[in-house]
Amino acid sequence: MAGGRPTKMTDETVRKLEEAFTMGCTDVEACLYAGISKPCLYDYCAANPGFSDRKEMLKTNPAIKARRLLFQSLESGDADAKTVQWVIEKYDGKARQSLELSGGLQISHEDALKELE
């Protein structure tokens, strides 16, 4: 019988990697969490290109959750002036002068800055 080292990329290892990537972990952090080396991960990604794509998508999960919470707080009116200013600066830039919220509420850059004073 030809014996080799058993693979570390078990279903449980892949599950741990996916869990870590969902938390926004880097490759190094995910490998540490799953108990594998970086070369082991990269070999697996090379052999399973679909996993590489999934890994990159899972890494965006924290940002998606944060955006959802941010916009829920804006829609409910629970956002404070600093949050509103950040959203305006992040999404309005110089191209648009206001951010329209549900219910027809409109906040301009000037209004947001006055609220902060």
Secondary structure by P-SEA (a helix, b strand, c coil): ccccccccccaaaaaaaaaaaaacccaaaaaaaacccaaaaaaaaaacaaaaaaaaaaaaaaaaaaaaaaaaaaaaccccaaaaaaaaaaccccccccccccccccccaaaaaaaac
